[in-house]
Amino acid sequence: MSKYRASDGTTIVAMATPQGSGALALIRISGPATAQILGALSGPLAGFVPVLDRRARLCRLYEGQELLDEALVTGFAGPRSYTGEDVAELGVHASPYIVERVLRLCLGAGARLAEPGEFTLRAFLNGRLDLSQAEAVADLIAADSPAAHRLAIQQMRGGLSERIGRFRAQLIELAALLELELDFSEEDVAFADRTTLGALLVDIRAEVAALRAGYRAGQMAREGVATVIAGRPNAGKSTLLNALLGEEKAIVSPIPGTTRDVVEDVLQIAGVKFRLLDTAGLRNSADPIEQMGVDRTRDRMQRAALVLYLFDPAQYQSPHELRAELDQLHTGDAVVMPVAGKYDVVENRLRMDAPEWRFVLPNLLTLSGMTGEGLGELRSALRSMVDSLGLSSEVLVAQLRHDELLGRADAELKQAELGMASGLPTELLAAHLRGALRHLGEITGVVGADDLLQTIFSRFCIGK
């Protein structure tokens, strides 16, 4: 963050809406010179005093003596603003010329152009947001599904921060007591009850594990469920993709091997985005181009969250052949959902309804991409999957950074727990707890020894 100049007393300005012609554009100003800059934009209105009272006012903006635009101006006095500083937002007409002139006038009156993300950085540095909440602002802007939006809102409102802060505060209490023991080491006193400390470590590790267990679900809520439609050539994969999307997205042909590259589109079910990938049919091919497509299919299956394995019943002698094929798939952690296609064919329908098939594959879905029969059941299965994955959980970890820091904190807590059992010296126990606190604090941006010092001096009179 050293490249940012958010705490140097400057005033920043930037366009807060996309560039281009349109009805309105929003220009945002933040810093101590905000009122001064608004006064400069008022032009010939001598004695104009900008009021930062959180009210929107229709104001005329001048360039010298020339009227430039009429804008809706809203001022916010710090610290009760987004950045914690004096802030103004100017809703001007979105003419590129007007926007450029207003920005130049602001620069001439003492502002500088903001760095990328600097308004939110200032909000973090001024204590208006913690680090995880600041990250959620970007996620909220990028949210393209109800699940992603819900996750970003929950994090921006402090759901993750509150949960981490709760057990971090407990850890600080005991870490502070261990630090006291070090201060009074010559007197051989124990301030931190080892039984209580051990029980707390178990509880906190369970909390950390629960948060980490939700990381995969958080990723899917944020980025969408990567769903690969796989199977042998000519199983009807492209037909299924088109049927789910309700449009001719992929080329459909009775010739095996038509699909050679991954075709991707998005489907939303129960507020969750499914990123559907139609892939090349799985077989060994002498055609190097088709084989490249097959290799890509296998790679995507490894990285997918869900594999819809579509098959044509006519291509299999028995359900055991299909079961063996499914068992040999390499799909990483993906959920594999077998789906019998071409159910409109009479022979296939009779075969799929036979007791043997239902016994070997009890949860088998059947559908016809041509007639749409069974699509409703497939959508219901996907909706049930959303519930089973925990995508609607109250608190989810969605950032890789957060998951890695939780992992590092857990490693330190584990060492402290093992050290308790082996009689590890107090100074080493304290070091592991400090490490855990540091990693947890890095998630929300609260890092340093101040927490320990404040707890010690507020609860005990050490006299040192």
C-alpha positions, 0 to 999 in steps of 0.5 A, a space after each residue: 500500500 506504500 504506493 498510495 498517498 491516502 494519508 498525506 493530507 491531499 484531496 483526490 478526485 475521480 470519475 465514479 461512473 464508466 466513461 462514455 456518453 450518457 445521461 449522468 456521470 458521478 464525480 467524487 471528491 474526498 479530502 480536506 480541500 473538498 469545500 474549497 474546490 466546490 467554492 472554486 466551481 461556483 465561479 462568479 457567485 461571490 461569497 458562496 459557501 459550500 455546505 457539506 450537510 448530506 443534502 443534494 442541491 442543484 448547483 451551477 458549475 462555472 469555468 471562469 465566467 462561463 456556465 459549464 453545467 448544472 449538477 446535483 451536488 451532495 456534500 458529506 462532512 467527515 468523519 461521517 462519510 464513505 472515506 471518513 474525510 470531507 466528501 462531495 459527489 457531483 452528478 453532472 451530465 455525462 458529456 465527455 467534454 463536461 466531465 473532462 472540464 470539471 475534472 481539470 477544474 478540480 485539479 486546478 483548485 488543488 485536487 489530484 487524480 485518485 489512484 485505483 481503489 483509493 477512495 476505499 483505501 482511505 475508508 479503510 485507513 480512516 477506520 470506516 471499513 476493515 480490510 475484509 469489508 473493503 475487499 467486499 466493495 469490489 465483490 459487490 460491484 462485480 456481483 452478477 448473481 443473487 448469491 454473489 450479491 448476498 455474499 458481498 453484502 454480508 461481508 461488507 456489513 461485517 459478518 466475517 469480521 464479526 465472527 473472526 473478531 469474536 474468537 480473536 478477542 478470546 485468544 487475545 485475552 489468553 495471549 495477554 495472560 501468557 505475556 504477563 507470565 513472561 513479565 513475572 517469570 522470576 516469580 514463577 506465577 501462572 496467570 493463564 489456566 492451562 486447562 482453559 487455554 487448551 479448551 479454548 484452542 480446541 474451540 477456536 480451531 473448530 471455528 477456523 475449520 468451519 470457516 475454511 470448510 465453507 471456502 469452496 461454497 464461497 468461491 462458487 457463490 462468488 464466481 459461479 458453479 463450474 459445471 462441465 457437461 461431459 460424456 462420450 461423443 454424440 451423447 447429446 451434450 450440445 443439445 442439452 446445453 442449448 435446451 438449458 439456455 433456451 437458445 442455439 448456443 452450440 452447434 448440434 450435429 449427428 456426426 460424432 466429434 463435432 464439438 472440439 473446443 469448450 463452449 461456455 455460457 451462464 445459467 442462473 438457478 435459485 439465485 446461483 450462477 452455473 457456468 455451463 461448459 459444453 465439451 468434446 466427447 471423451 474418446 481416444 482420437 487419431 485426429 490431433 485437433 479432436 484429441 486436443 479438445 478431449 484433453 481440454 475436457 479432462 482438464 476442465 473436469 479436474 477443475 469443475 465443481 459439478 460434472 453432468 455426465 450425459 450418456 446415450 443408453 444405446 451405447 451401453 450393454 448394461 448399467 455396470 458398464 456405465 458404472 465402471 466408466 463413471 468410477 474411472 473418471 478423474 474429476 478431482 473434487 467435482 460432484 458427478 451427476 449421471 444423466 441419461 439423454 435421448 429419453 424420447 427414443 422408445 428403446 432408451 426409455 424402456 431400457 432406463 425404466 428397467 429395474 436393473 438400471 434403477 438398482 445400479 444407478 438409483 438417482 439417475 436422471 433422464 431427459 430429452 434435450 429435443 423435447 425438453 422432457 426431464 429438464 425440470 427435474 434436472 433444474 430441481 436437482 441443481 437447485 438441491 445441489 445449491 442447498 447441499 453445498 451450503 451456498 446460502 450459509 450465513 457466513 462464507 469465506 470467498 477470498 483465497 487470501 482469507 482461506 490461506 490466512 486462516 490456514 496459517 492461523 490454524 497451523 500456529 494454533 495446532 502447534 500451541 495445542 501440541 505444545 500444551 500437551 508436551 509442556 512447551 515453555 510459556 515463551 514458545 506458547 506465546 509466540 504461537 498465539 502471537 502468530 495466530 493473532 497476526 494471521 487472523 488480524 491480517 484478514 481484517 487489517 487489524 495487525 500489531 501488538 497494540 491489542 495485547 498491550 491494551 488488554 494488559 494495561 486495561 485489566 492489570 496494574 503492572 507498574 512497569 
